[in-house]
Amino acid sequence: MQPTKVKTAVVGCGMISSIYIRNLSQMFSVIDLCAVCNRRREAAEARAREFGIARAMTIDEAAADPEIELIVNLTPAFAHYDIIKKMLLAGKHVYTEKVFTTDLEKSRELVALANEKGLYLGVAPDTVLGAGIQTARYLIDTGMIGEVTSVQMAVNRNQALNSEVFTFLQGEGGSLPFDVGVYYVGALVALLGSVTHIAAFGNPAPVHEPQMAFLNAGKEPWQIPGMNTVGASLRMENGAVCTVHMDGNTIGETQHAFTIYGTRGILKIGDPDKFADPITLILPENAPVQMPFTHGFDGKNYLGAPTAFDHYGHRGIGAAELAWALRKGRPRARLSGEYGLHCQEILQGMEIAAETGGVYEVQSRCEMKGLRPGYFSGMFGRAMRGDAEASLME
Ligand SMILES: NC(=O)c1ccc[n+]([C@@H]2O[C@H](COP(=O)([O-])OP(=O)(O)OC[C@H]3O[C@@H](n4cnc5c(N)ncnc54)[C@H](O)[C@@H]3O)[C@@H](O)[C@H]2O)c1
């Protein structure tokens, strides 16, 4: 029997909200997106009109509304603590864009509050539930590369230049590891489980003189907080070693790398910031093979005419999976407090290890179950929408 839909409100009406609102209102049978909220009511009203959502309200009104069960928080990281706490205290389940907060202690406090109140608290990145990472997980679980021995991950951007356009990057949580590296760390945890120890070196972002005068005319120079370039070695609980290279102080032409080495083969993982970048299997005596996806949520638009934000893919699966966990009475969602705290502790642990010159011992742990394979987002040559949502139910 189809459970009752989870009455959901989106909070934050910025750039990423379009894809969330479209997907949450049309793609998942478990979600009833009944409201769009913002600090300024007019911005919420505009988004609600654009997507045909019944109600527009302020954040305080959403907290006080007895109909709303789940809040999907799409505000910048520095605003998360206050909004999430307000919603948990109001008895709402919360799914938030990454990261929980910019301070690990505050994130722990929120997870403890959610647990105490019996509420679900989930967190992005949800690209780890996409076709790419789930296919890689399935290949690892079925032994295609044997025992995992090591991992190499690298990502680069010009984070200071990016922060001229995405202004929230100028604040806490805007460094490359926290803003982009979190997709790599999230994928690492979703694929291989917990990290136990971290050694690292790092450098801060430079003080940035604005280059784009048309956007930032007359603005004083600024410096993105935190460590913007990190080289780290991680020890995984399964014994594998992982090399991390994240450079936000270089140019924006990303030279992405994500390779998992095993005793019997090697997997090359596509960009974990996307839902379905190619997964390539390398076995002895064979040419590398790009694997077919075993899972749905490939990031493509199956809902109708293409839109300007299709490249943001299947954002919203994390919230839908949490809604299914809630309706099915599972103890936790996949992108749970455990997942969010572990990813954040790894990011913060790299900074601490670099600052102290010591080895950081990770306190938290995370085990995430893979999604069931064989459910796809499109069917009959993509002429019809498929039933990938069914893979989120268990
Ligand atoms: N833009 C992207 O490509 C992208 C991709 C993935 C994830 N994200 C994440 O999604 C979140 C939002 O990103 P965005 O690009 O939509 O940002 P944005 O700046 O375009 O929009 C942010 C929204 O939050 C609201 N807001 C800002 N500060 C607030 C506060 N203190 N209290 C309440 N509301 C506040 C703003 O009014 C706005 O509606 C961030 O955490 C970001 O890391 C963004």
The ligand as a MOL file (V3000), in Angstrom:
LIG
                    3D

  0  0  0     0  0            999 V3000
M  V30 BEGIN CTAB
M  V30 COUNTS 44 48 0 0 0
M  V30 BEGIN ATOM
M  V30 1 N 24.7060 26.5580 -6.4540 0
M  V30 2 C 25.1750 25.3290 -6.5850 0
M  V30 3 O 25.7100 24.9460 -7.6570 0
M  V30 4 C 25.0670 24.3270 -5.4730 0
M  V30 5 C 25.2320 22.9980 -5.7780 0
M  V30 6 C 25.1170 22.0650 -4.7650 0
M  V30 7 C 24.8710 22.4730 -3.4900 0
M  V30 8 N 24.7410 23.7860 -3.2020 0 CHG=1
M  V30 9 C 24.4920 24.1390 -1.7880 0
M  V30 10 O 23.1630 24.5980 -1.6370 0
M  V30 11 C 23.1020 25.6590 -0.6730 0
M  V30 12 C 22.4940 26.8660 -1.3400 0
M  V30 13 O 23.2200 27.1850 -2.4990 0
M  V30 14 P 22.6780 28.2380 -3.5650 0
M  V30 15 O 23.6570 28.2230 -4.6800 0
M  V30 16 O 21.2320 28.0020 -3.8620 0 CHG=-1
M  V30 17 O 22.8420 29.6060 -2.7130 0
M  V30 18 P 22.1580 31.0410 -2.9870 0
M  V30 19 O 23.0260 32.0350 -2.3430 0
M  V30 20 O 21.8240 31.1890 -4.4270 0
M  V30 21 O 20.7710 30.9280 -2.1920 0
M  V30 22 C 20.7210 30.8200 -0.7790 0
M  V30 23 C 19.2970 31.0400 -0.2540 0
M  V30 24 O 19.3690 31.0060 1.1610 0
M  V30 25 C 18.8260 32.2170 1.7120 0
M  V30 26 N 19.6350 32.6050 2.8820 0
M  V30 27 C 20.8890 33.0890 2.8700 0
M  V30 28 N 21.3040 33.3390 4.1380 0
M  V30 29 C 20.2830 33.0130 4.9580 0
M  V30 30 C 20.0930 33.0650 6.3660 0
M  V30 31 N 21.0540 33.4930 7.1970 0
M  V30 32 N 18.9110 32.6360 6.8590 0
M  V30 33 C 17.9330 32.1850 6.0330 0
M  V30 34 N 18.0530 32.1400 4.6870 0
M  V30 35 C 19.2200 32.5440 4.1520 0
M  V30 36 C 18.9230 33.2570 0.6060 0
M  V30 37 O 17.9100 34.2510 0.7670 0
M  V30 38 C 18.6850 32.3820 -0.6370 0
M  V30 39 O 17.2940 32.1970 -0.8520 0
M  V30 40 C 24.5500 25.8510 -0.1950 0
M  V30 41 O 24.7350 25.0940 0.9880 0
M  V30 42 C 25.3920 25.2670 -1.3150 0
M  V30 43 O 26.6300 24.7760 -0.8490 0
M  V30 44 C 24.7920 24.7180 -4.1690 0
M  V30 END ATOM
M  V30 BEGIN BOND
M  V30 1 1 1 2
M  V30 2 2 2 3
M  V30 3 1 2 4
M  V30 4 1 4 5
M  V30 5 2 4 44
M  V30 6 2 5 6
M  V30 7 1 6 7
M  V30 8 2 7 8
M  V30 9 1 8 9
M  V30 10 1 8 44
M  V30 11 1 9 10
M  V30 12 1 9 42
M  V30 13 1 10 11
M  V30 14 1 11 12
M  V30 15 1 11 40
M  V30 16 1 12 13
M  V30 17 1 13 14
M  V30 18 2 14 15
M  V30 19 1 14 16
M  V30 20 1 14 17
M  V30 21 1 17 18
M  V30 22 2 18 19
M  V30 23 1 18 20
M  V30 24 1 18 21
M  V30 25 1 21 22
M  V30 26 1 22 23
M  V30 27 1 23 24
M  V30 28 1 23 38
M  V30 29 1 24 25
M  V30 30 1 25 26
M  V30 31 1 25 36
M  V30 32 1 26 27
M  V30 33 1 26 35
M  V30 34 2 27 28
M  V30 35 1 28 29
M  V30 36 1 29 30
M  V30 37 2 29 35
M  V30 38 1 30 31
M  V30 39 2 30 32
M  V30 40 1 32 33
M  V30 41 2 33 34
M  V30 42 1 34 35
M  V30 43 1 36 37
M  V30 44 1 36 38
M  V30 45 1 38 39
M  V30 46 1 40 41
M  V30 47 1 40 42
M  V30 48 1 42 43
M  V30 END BOND
M  V30 END CTAB
M  END
